[in-house]
Amino acid sequence: MANDVLNRIASELRKAPEVALFSHISPDGDCLGSMLALGLALEKLGKRVFLYNPDTVPHNLDFLPGASQVINVLPEQLPQTLCFVDCTDLRRVNLELSQLPENAVILNVDHHISNQNFGTLNCVESTASASGEIVMALIQELGVPLDQEIATNLYTAIITDTGSFQYSNTKPKTHRLAADLMESGIDLLSIHHRIFDQKSLAQVELLRRGLSQLKLYSDGQLAVITLRKEDFEEIGAAEGLSEGVINNARSIEGVEVAVLFKEIEPQKIRIGFRSNLWFNVNELAARFGGGGHKRAAGCSMEVSLEEASQSVIKAIEEELRIGRSH
């Protein structure tokens, strides 16, 4: 952990009377859990805190302490101190630099290898299992005890980004941190049930529609799921409810790369990438203006769904032909 940068970020947060925290579009457990944990910690220090996400909090994460305080409309006047959690760049929050206060102190806390280091201070640790791991160290640096509410958010951040400790980003340290959080008295059974075991009918219907449109390419090495705008509208489902759909494609025997295309608007496509053993989807996403991790990444494209599908599938098929020696 870059302790010097973390200390400087903690110093900026200590002296700020109010702080705005930001997390990325299509929110997941890591970005929300990390943001909420830090927000609760700052409130304990007497700070006024704004919690912002461009999208709605997904149903399976609305139990998180502080989730009801998340807003998706920017305050008329933002504070001077802004902290971005789990965001590779400002586009991941649908923001431009011109929308931020002049001379703002931008704090960037993230674990994505593709992070653009856009902050005044950047604490980017690509070896961390989740941004929650970095935020946990930051909260400890601030001297705020890990109570049950903060720990619930941090534990959620870690288990969602490690796939409940199944993914390759899980390290021995990950389990040690999880043990520390469990000692704070979190309700382990309830957290796992809400995140992994419980799905709304709309989520199940989205999955059904997605699987009905599943297609395989490259002799079964590439699996593609598509969700169109009308799929979300006819079900009445928010985009966030599609979280996890892509894993059903990734789990098919023989599949190395899975892709989920989501049509948000006719010319606005969000794309998720997952891989199993060797394919670097972060490099792939970067070709289309996105990023993430080697085994999980994403991007957005302002083209039609057909154009996005054709260009992305072609790029993946070319890489799969070259193979893992590339």
Buried (B, 14 or more C-beta within 10 A) or exposed (E): BBEEBBEBBBEBBEEBEBBBBBBBBBBBBBBBBBBBBBBBBBBBBEBEBBBBBBBBBBBBBEBBBBBEBBEEEBEEEBBBBBBBBBBBBBBBBBBEEEEBBEEBBBBBBBBBBBBBEBBBBBBBBBEBBBBBBBBBBBBBBBEBEBBEBBBBBBBBBBBBBBBEBEBEBBBEEBBEBBEBBEEBEBEBEEBBEBBBEEBBEBBEBBBEBBEEEBEBBBEEBBBBBBBBBEBBEEBEBBBBBBBBBBBBBBEEEEBBBBBBBBBBEEEBBBBBBBBBEEBBBBBBBBEBEBBBBBBBBBBBBEBBBEEBBEBBBEEBBEBBEEEEEE
